[in-house]
Amino acid sequence: MRITDGFDGRHGKFYFISLAAMAFASGLMLVVALRGVKPMQVPQEVGVSVAAFSLLCSTASYLLIKNVKYSFPLLGVSAVVFSGALWTFGAPLSFVLLLGLPALLMSFISILCKDKADVQIERDD
């Protein structure tokens, strides 16, 4: 038996693509919020703040993900903030919860278990 890269190591490219997509969408939401386009479920200032925070989280996670050994919590936190930004811009609550709750749950599990949850053992055949 040998221990290989875990889930984070095998899915790093997917993490980068997801964070780049969230940053792009957050940037678009920020532009829309700054232009004052309706309908938003909250006042314009709150929409601008949440979109900017989502862009900040996604960009910071994208830049830091290579330097962190267990990188899923960065993706999870960014997904939770992004889902909040989607809600402020009119996304249905069921969709927001479907995106945000699993990301939050998996982030907590990843933080609590760390290396125990991110190990893959392969047999030498």
MDAnalysis code that builds the backbone (N, CA, C; Angstrom):
import MDAnalysis as mda
import numpy as np

u = mda.Universe.empty(375, n_residues=125, atom_resindex=np.repeat(np.arange(125), 3), trajectory=True)
u.add_TopologyAttr("name", ["N", "CA", "C"] * 125)
u.add_TopologyAttr("resid", np.arange(1, 126))
u.add_TopologyAttr("resname", ["MET", "ARG", "ILE", "THR", "ASP", "GLY", "PHE", "ASP", "GLY", "ARG", "HIS", "GLY", "LYS", "PHE", "TYR", "PHE", "ILE", "SER", "LEU", "ALA", "ALA", "MET", "ALA", "PHE", "ALA", "SER", "GLY", "LEU", "MET", "LEU", "VAL", "VAL", "ALA", "LEU", "ARG", "GLY", "VAL", "LYS", "PRO", "MET", "GLN", "VAL", "PRO", "GLN", "GLU", "VAL", "GLY", "VAL", "SER", "VAL", "ALA", "ALA", "PHE", "SER", "LEU", "LEU", "CYS", "SER", "THR", "ALA", "SER", "TYR", "LEU", "LEU", "ILE", "LYS", "ASN", "VAL", "LYS", "TYR", "SER", "PHE", "PRO", "LEU", "LEU", "GLY", "VAL", "SER", "ALA", "VAL", "VAL", "PHE", "SER", "GLY", "ALA", "LEU", "TRP", "THR", "PHE", "GLY", "ALA", "PRO", "LEU", "SER", "PHE", "VAL", "LEU", "LEU", "LEU", "GLY", "LEU", "PRO", "ALA", "LEU", "LEU", "MET", "SER", "PHE", "ILE", "SER", "ILE", "LEU", "CYS", "LYS", "ASP", "LYS", "ALA", "ASP", "VAL", "GLN", "ILE", "GLU", "ARG", "ASP", "ASP"])
u.atoms.positions = np.array([
    [0.841, -1.184, 0.000],
    [0.000, 0.000, 0.000],
    [0.879, 1.237, 0.000],
    [0.400, 2.241, -0.702],
    [1.101, 3.515, -0.692],
    [0.073, 4.637, -0.613],
    [0.456, 5.691, 0.040],
    [-0.438, 6.842, 0.192],
    [-0.155, 7.812, -0.943],
    [-1.198, 8.221, -1.632],
    [-1.057, 9.163, -2.745],
    [-1.720, 10.480, -2.382],
    [-1.669, 11.415, -3.320],
    [-2.345, 12.700, -3.104],
    [-3.807, 12.465, -2.806],
    [-4.321, 13.217, -1.884],
    [-5.718, 13.090, -1.515],
    [-6.614, 13.857, -2.461],
    [-7.815, 14.103, -2.004],
    [-8.824, 14.764, -2.817],
    [-8.353, 16.144, -3.266],
    [-7.762, 16.911, -2.350],
    [-7.291, 18.245, -2.710],
    [-6.221, 18.189, -3.784],
    [-5.295, 17.243, -3.680],
    [-4.234, 17.133, -4.670],
    [-4.731, 16.725, -6.042],
    [-5.720, 15.857, -6.070],
    [-6.249, 15.380, -7.343],
    [-7.195, 16.368, -8.003],
    [-7.812, 17.266, -7.243],
    [-8.810, 18.175, -7.794],
    [-8.374, 19.640, -7.766],
    [-7.090, 19.877, -7.685],
    [-6.591, 21.253, -7.640],
    [-6.980, 22.074, -8.854],
    [-6.955, 21.462, -10.035],
    [-7.315, 22.194, -11.257],
    [-8.791, 22.617, -11.208],
    [-9.647, 21.729, -10.713],
    [-11.065, 22.063, -10.577],
    [-11.254, 23.211, -9.583],
    [-10.472, 23.224, -8.512],
    [-10.551, 24.307, -7.535],
    [-10.225, 25.651, -8.195],
    [-9.143, 25.676, -8.989],
    [-8.755, 26.919, -9.660],
    [-9.838, 27.387, -10.627],
    [-10.391, 26.470, -11.399],
    [-11.436, 26.836, -12.355],
    [-12.672, 27.351, -11.624],
    [-13.061, 26.687, -10.544],
    [-14.235, 27.116, -9.777],
    [-14.035, 28.494, -9.167],
    [-12.864, 28.719, -8.594],
    [-12.598, 30.025, -7.982],
    [-12.535, 31.130, -9.027],
    [-11.956, 30.834, -10.196],
    [-11.921, 31.836, -11.267],
    [-13.328, 32.154, -11.755],
    [-14.174, 31.149, -11.884],
    [-15.560, 31.379, -12.314],
    [-16.334, 32.186, -11.272],
    [-16.130, 31.864, -9.991],
    [-16.809, 32.630, -8.939],
    [-16.324, 34.073, -8.904],
    [-15.022, 34.284, -9.108],
    [-14.495, 35.646, -9.125],
    [-15.054, 36.429, -10.315],
    [-15.137, 35.782, -11.464],
    [-15.689, 36.447, -12.650],
    [-17.155, 36.816, -12.429],
    [-17.941, 35.868, -11.939],
    [-19.361, 36.132, -11.695],
    [-19.545, 37.194, -10.608],
    [-18.698, 37.163, -9.580],
    [-18.778, 38.178, -8.526],
    [-18.440, 39.556, -9.072],
    [-17.460, 39.609, -9.958],
    [-17.124, 40.879, -10.601],
    [-18.284, 41.421, -11.429],
    [-18.958, 40.527, -12.147],
    [-20.132, 40.955, -12.911],
    [-21.244, 41.448, -11.987],
    [-21.453, 40.745, -10.872],
    [-22.472, 41.192, -9.915],
    [-22.103, 42.549, -9.317],
    [-20.822, 42.771, -9.088],
    [-20.378, 44.058, -8.542],
    [-20.651, 45.182, -9.536],
    [-20.377, 44.942, -10.793],
    [-20.646, 45.954, -11.819],
    [-22.144, 46.245, -11.899],
    [-22.945, 45.189, -11.873],
    [-24.399, 45.362, -11.927],
    [-24.885, 46.128, -10.703],
    [-24.360, 45.807, -9.541],
    [-24.782, 46.494, -8.319],
    [-24.370, 47.961, -8.341],
    [-23.191, 48.236, -8.862],
    [-22.741, 49.632, -8.929],
    [-23.578, 50.448, -9.911],
    [-24.094, 49.794, -10.939],
    [-24.933, 50.488, -11.909],
    [-26.353, 50.664, -11.410],
    [-26.700, 49.986, -10.319],
    [-28.013, 50.173, -9.713],
    [-29.138, 49.452, -10.413],
    [-28.822, 48.379, -11.111],
    [-29.842, 47.624, -11.826],
    [-30.683, 46.844, -10.822],
    [-31.978, 46.842, -11.010],
    [-32.911, 46.113, -10.151],
    [-33.288, 44.831, -10.874],
    [-33.825, 43.797, -10.301],
    [-34.271, 43.655, -8.921],
    [-33.199, 43.056, -8.030],
    [-33.014, 43.636, -6.919],
    [-32.147, 43.097, -5.877],
    [-33.013, 42.915, -4.643],
    [-32.718, 41.888, -3.866],
    [-33.532, 41.600, -2.685],
    [-33.134, 42.452, -1.484],
    [-32.091, 43.221, -1.630],
    [-31.586, 44.062, -0.540],
    [-31.298, 45.452, -1.107],
    [-31.055, 46.439, -0.256],
    [-30.668, 47.762, -0.767],
    [-29.375, 47.696, -1.586],
    [-29.184, 48.672, -2.437],
    [-28.041, 48.690, -3.344],
    [-26.705, 48.639, -2.605],
    [-26.585, 49.338, -1.493],
    [-25.325, 49.353, -0.746],
    [-24.960, 47.969, -0.237],
    [-25.960, 47.226, 0.221],
    [-25.713, 45.865, 0.699],
    [-25.316, 44.968, -0.457],
    [-25.976, 45.108, -1.602],
    [-25.633, 44.325, -2.781],
    [-24.212, 44.582, -3.251],
    [-23.809, 45.847, -3.232],
    [-22.432, 46.193, -3.613],
    [-21.442, 45.590, -2.626],
    [-21.736, 45.693, -1.346],
    [-20.830, 45.163, -0.319],
    [-20.681, 43.645, -0.414],
    [-21.797, 42.938, -0.584],
    [-21.741, 41.478, -0.655],
    [-21.030, 41.018, -1.924],
    [-21.293, 41.672, -3.044],
    [-20.618, 41.316, -4.291],
    [-19.115, 41.591, -4.195],
    [-18.744, 42.710, -3.581],
    [-17.326, 43.026, -3.415],
    [-16.650, 42.032, -2.477],
    [-17.334, 41.635, -1.409],
    [-16.772, 40.654, -0.483],
    [-16.618, 39.295, -1.158],
    [-17.574, 38.926, -1.986],
    [-17.481, 37.673, -2.725],
    [-16.301, 37.702, -3.701],
    [-16.129, 38.822, -4.384],
    [-14.988, 38.966, -5.290],
    [-13.671, 38.903, -4.520],
    [-13.620, 39.541, -3.368],
    [-12.417, 39.523, -2.536],
    [-12.099, 38.103, -2.060],
    [-13.103, 37.385, -1.571],
    [-12.884, 36.019, -1.083],
    [-12.427, 35.094, -2.202],
    [-13.072, 35.172, -3.346],
    [-12.713, 34.305, -4.468],
    [-11.305, 34.599, -4.965],
    [-10.967, 35.863, -5.068],
    [-9.638, 36.238, -5.545],
    [-8.562, 35.854, -4.536],
    [-8.799, 36.115, -3.272],
    [-7.823, 35.751, -2.239],
    [-7.635, 34.236, -2.173],
    [-8.726, 33.480, -2.267],
    [-8.618, 32.019, -2.253],
    [-7.854, 31.524, -3.462],
    [-8.094, 32.127, -4.616],
    [-7.383, 31.740, -5.843],
    [-5.888, 31.962, -5.691],
    [-5.519, 33.070, -5.066],
    [-4.098, 33.384, -4.907],
    [-3.430, 32.560, -3.809],
    [-4.169, 32.154, -2.792],
    [-3.594, 31.441, -1.652],
    [-3.661, 29.919, -1.757],
    [-4.411, 29.395, -2.692],
    [-4.711, 27.971, -2.695],
    [-3.466, 27.102, -2.870],
    [-2.463, 27.581, -3.565],
    [-1.224, 26.811, -3.745],
    [-0.387, 26.756, -2.468],
    [-0.541, 27.737, -1.596],
    [0.273, 27.824, -0.386],
    [-0.314, 27.089, 0.812],
    [-1.527, 26.558, 0.675],
    [-2.212, 25.904, 1.775],
    [-2.265, 24.409, 1.495],
    [-1.935, 23.599, 2.503],
    [-1.906, 22.151, 2.297],
    [-3.306, 21.584, 2.091],
    [-4.256, 21.975, 2.927],
    [-5.636, 21.517, 2.801],
    [-6.450, 22.678, 2.262],
    [-6.704, 22.652, 0.979],
    [-7.232, 23.837, 0.320],
    [-8.746, 23.857, 0.167],
    [-9.451, 22.769, 0.493],
    [-10.895, 22.787, 0.296],
    [-11.605, 23.856, 1.127],
    [-11.201, 24.137, 2.371],
    [-11.914, 25.196, 3.112],
    [-11.904, 26.552, 2.401],
    [-10.845, 26.849, 1.657],
    [-10.834, 28.104, 0.895],
    [-11.924, 28.097, -0.172],
    [-12.043, 26.995, -0.868],
    [-13.088, 26.874, -1.882],
    [-14.471, 26.891, -1.234],
    [-14.617, 26.219, -0.108],
    [-15.908, 26.167, 0.574],
    [-16.366, 27.517, 1.076],
    [-15.479, 28.260, 1.703],
    [-15.841, 29.590, 2.210],
    [-16.189, 30.522, 1.050],
    [-15.420, 30.433, -0.021],
    [-15.722, 31.260, -1.193],
    [-17.083, 30.900, -1.775],
    [-17.418, 29.622, -1.794],
    [-18.721, 29.195, -2.313],
    [-19.863, 29.674, -1.421],
    [-19.658, 29.674, -0.116],
    [-20.697, 30.159, 0.805],
    [-20.929, 31.657, 0.608],
    [-19.870, 32.423, 0.511],
    [-20.010, 33.870, 0.307],
    [-20.623, 34.147, -1.069],
    [-20.217, 33.375, -2.064],
    [-20.758, 33.539, -3.407],
    [-22.259, 33.218, -3.429],
    [-22.666, 32.195, -2.706],
    [-24.093, 31.874, -2.665],
    [-24.887, 32.994, -1.992],
    [-24.298, 33.621, -0.979],
    [-24.943, 34.788, -0.372],
    [-25.077, 35.938, -1.362],
    [-24.057, 36.128, -2.175],
    [-24.126, 37.175, -3.196],
    [-25.191, 36.849, -4.234],
    [-25.301, 35.579, -4.581],
    [-26.356, 35.194, -5.524],
    [-27.740, 35.483, -4.955],
    [-27.927, 35.227, -3.666],
    [-29.223, 35.490, -3.049],
    [-29.559, 36.980, -3.085],
    [-28.572, 37.839, -2.818],
    [-28.854, 39.273, -2.832],
    [-29.254, 39.748, -4.217],
    [-28.864, 39.009, -5.248],
    [-29.198, 39.406, -6.612],
    [-30.393, 38.661, -7.173],
    [-31.162, 37.996, -6.310],
    [-32.426, 37.439, -6.742],
    [-32.461, 35.951, -7.012],
    [-31.408, 35.217, -6.709],
    [-31.442, 33.768, -6.891],
    [-32.411, 33.157, -5.884],
    [-33.109, 32.102, -6.262],
    [-34.045, 31.465, -5.322],
    [-33.319, 30.924, -4.096],
    [-33.982, 30.995, -2.972],
    [-33.387, 30.549, -1.713],
    [-33.024, 29.071, -1.750],
    [-33.826, 28.257, -2.423],
    [-33.523, 26.823, -2.506],
    [-32.199, 26.592, -3.237],
    [-31.935, 27.344, -4.303],
    [-30.669, 27.215, -5.027],
    [-29.499, 27.682, -4.173],
    [-29.694, 28.775, -3.476],
    [-28.644, 29.316, -2.610],
    [-28.293, 28.323, -1.509],
    [-29.302, 27.729, -0.893],
    [-29.056, 26.734, 0.155],
    [-28.424, 25.470, -0.411],
    [-28.825, 25.083, -1.623],
    [-28.254, 23.902, -2.264],
    [-26.773, 24.097, -2.564],
    [-26.358, 25.308, -2.825],
    [-24.947, 25.602, -3.067],
    [-24.189, 25.859, -1.769],
    [-24.772, 26.624, -0.868],
    [-24.050, 27.077, 0.316],
    [-23.929, 26.071, 1.445],
    [-24.981, 25.344, 1.748],
    [-24.941, 24.420, 2.891],
    [-23.962, 23.259, 2.708],
    [-23.946, 22.576, 1.564],
    [-22.935, 21.514, 1.413],
    [-21.504, 22.047, 1.451],
    [-21.291, 23.234, 0.873],
    [-19.949, 23.823, 0.913],
    [-19.543, 24.140, 2.346],
    [-20.467, 24.660, 3.132],
    [-20.183, 24.969, 4.531],
    [-19.930, 23.694, 5.336],
    [-20.755, 22.693, 5.127],
    [-20.602, 21.424, 5.831],
    [-19.279, 20.750, 5.481],
    [-18.946, 20.696, 4.215],
    [-17.692, 20.061, 3.799],
    [-16.477, 20.860, 4.276],
    [-16.611, 22.170, 4.360],
    [-15.508, 22.980, 4.889],
    [-15.257, 22.659, 6.354],
    [-16.329, 22.547, 7.143],
    [-16.172, 22.188, 8.557],
    [-15.564, 20.799, 8.710],
    [-16.038, 19.842, 7.928],
    [-15.476, 18.490, 7.987],
    [-14.012, 18.510, 7.601],
    [-13.668, 19.262, 6.575],
    [-12.280, 19.352, 6.131],
    [-11.389, 20.008, 7.176],
    [-11.918, 21.001, 7.879],
    [-11.128, 21.659, 8.926],
    [-10.954, 20.737, 10.131],
    [-12.001, 20.029, 10.502],
    [-11.931, 19.151, 11.669],
    [-11.080, 17.904, 11.425],
    [-11.214, 17.306, 10.273],
    [-10.522, 16.037, 10.011],
    [-9.140, 16.222, 9.398],
    [-8.904, 17.292, 8.700],
    [-7.645, 17.615, 8.024],
    [-7.080, 16.419, 7.273],
    [-5.963, 15.900, 7.702],
    [-5.279, 14.862, 6.926],
    [-6.023, 13.530, 6.924],
    [-6.872, 13.268, 7.884],
    [-7.614, 12.009, 7.914],
    [-8.624, 11.929, 6.776],
    [-9.196, 13.059, 6.403],
    [-10.202, 13.076, 5.351],
    [-9.588, 13.221, 3.964],
    [-8.317, 13.539, 3.875],
    [-7.710, 13.834, 2.584],
    [-6.606, 12.849, 2.216],
    [-6.740, 11.597, 2.592],
    [-5.731, 10.592, 2.278],
    [-6.362, 9.533, 1.390],
    [-5.626, 9.150, 0.379],
    [-6.074, 8.068, -0.476],
    [-5.003, 6.983, -0.438],
    [-5.408, 5.772, -0.163],
    [-4.473, 4.652, -0.088],
    [-4.711, 3.749, -1.287],
    [-3.645, 3.444, -2.017],
    [-3.739, 2.562, -3.157],
    [-2.972, 1.290, -2.888],
    [-3.456, 0.213, -3.432],
    [-2.755, -1.075, -3.278],
    [-1.674, -1.190, -4.334],
    [-0.600, -1.848, -3.997],
    [0.455, -2.149, -4.952],
    [0.161, -3.527, -5.557],
    [-0.400, -3.529, -6.730],
    [-0.725, -4.809, -7.388],
    [0.277, -5.118, -8.464],
])
